[in-house]
Amino acid sequence: MRFLGNIEAKIDAKGRVFLPATFRKVLQAAGEESLVLRKDVFQSCLTLYPESVWNAQLDTLRRRLSRWNAQEQLIFRQFVSDVELLSLDANGRLLIPKRYLKMANIEQAVKFIGMDDTIEMWCNDVTEKAFMQPEEFGKALQEIMNKGAEPTKETE
């Protein structure tokens, strides 16, 4: 499952928003019917997980945490407690609970950003925080891509 690109959409007064058609097609091709919504752990945005992706992440987290460690139980509880299970309506819309929109400062417009196996929802006014400056991005990507790479004539 690969969600790619960024698409702007409007939110109606009831909190409904059309999931972009390109993302709906990816969900349909994968046989996914439900999405799990949660506030992102690191950013001021919302994250939509296809249910199978959410379950895989939950399984990974559960394996890494001990049921007998109080701190780790707090982490797990916080991660799983504030989520919503969403389904698309017949028109391809999601009903986003108002409290989630408020958490991400999303009001009338939203930017969907495909993040490979998840989808982020950003307030249009703060999406610049979601990206690096082009020069910074190029340098960071170069460093990552050169890690462990065999030296070539260009990199020597």
N, C-alpha and C positions, 0 to 999 in steps of 0.2 A: 504494500500500500504506500503510495507516494503522493503526498499533497504538496504542490509546488505553486509558487507565485503569490501575489498579493492583490486583493480585490476589495474595493470599497463597496459598502452597502448601507442602506438606510434602515433604521429601526422605527417601527410604528409606535404609537402611543401605548399599546398593550405590551410592548417588549418583544414583538415578533420581528424576525429578520429572515430574509431568504438566504439559505446557505448557497453560496455560489455554485452554479451548475457544474463547473469543473470538479469541485469537491464532491458534489452529490454523485457524479458518475464514478468517481473512485470508490466511494462507499458502496454503491450498487454493485460494481464489478467484484468487490470483495465479499458481497453478501452481508454487509453490516447494516443493521437497522437502528441501532441505538448509539448514542454518544454520551460520554461522561464529561461533565463540565466541572471545572474547579478553578479557583484563583491560582495563577502561576506561582510557584515557590519563589522564584527569583525576580520576576518582573511585574510591573503594574499592568498586567493583562490577564485575560482569561484563556484557559487552554481547553480545547475539545479533544477528547481521546475517543477513537472508535472503541467500542466495548472490549473487543479482543485485545487491543493494545493496552488498555487500562488494566485488564485482568493479568496480562503478562507482566506489566510493571509492578502490579500489586504482589504477584507471586515472587518476583525478584526481591522486592523490598522485604517481604515476609521472611524469605530465606536468609537475608542478611541481618535480620533483627532477632534478638532473643526475647521470647515471651517472659523470661525470668529476669529481665533487666528493666528496672522502672523507667529509666531515661529513654530507652528504646521503645518501650510501650507508649510513652508520651508522644514520641515522634510518629509512630504508626497511627495512633489515635488522631493526631492532628492532620495527618496526610489523608486519612480515609473519611473523616467525619464530615467535612464540609464540601460535599460533592452533590451534584444533581444528575440524575439519569434523564436524558432528553431523547425525544424521537421527533423526526420530521413529520409535519402535518401533511395532508393530502396535496397541499400547494408547494411543498418543499421548504416550509418555514420552520424555524426553531423558536420556541417561546423561552426567552432568557429571563429567569426570575430577576425582579427589580434589584434585589440585594446584590446580585452578581454584577449587574450593570454599574451599580454604585461603587462596588469594590474597585472596578477598573476605570472609573470616571467616564464611562461610555454613556452618551446621552442620545443624540439623534442619528449619529453616523458611526460606523465601525469599519475598521480595516481588518479583513481576514488575511492572515499570513500562513501559507503552507509551510510546515516544518517537518517534512518527510512523512512521519507516521502520526503526527498530530497537527492541529490547526490552532493558531493563536488568534485571539480577538483583541484588537487594540482600539483605544480612543484615537480618532484621526489626529487630534491635536498633539499627541505625544508619541507618534510613531517614529519620530526622529531618534528617540531613545532606544528604539529597537535595532538601530543600525549604526555601524561605525562610519567614520568619514572614509571616502574612497582610498586615500593614501594609507590610512591606518589599516583598513581591511586588506589591501594588497600586501602590505608588509607582514601582517599576522598570518595570512593564508600562505604566503611564501615560506614562513618559518615552519608552519605545520606540515606543509607538503614536502619540505626538505628533511624533516626528521627521519633518520634511518635510511634515507635515500642514498643509493650509490652515487658517488661524485661523477659528474659528467664534465665535459669540456666547458659548458656554460657555468657550472657551479664551482669549478676548481679555482 
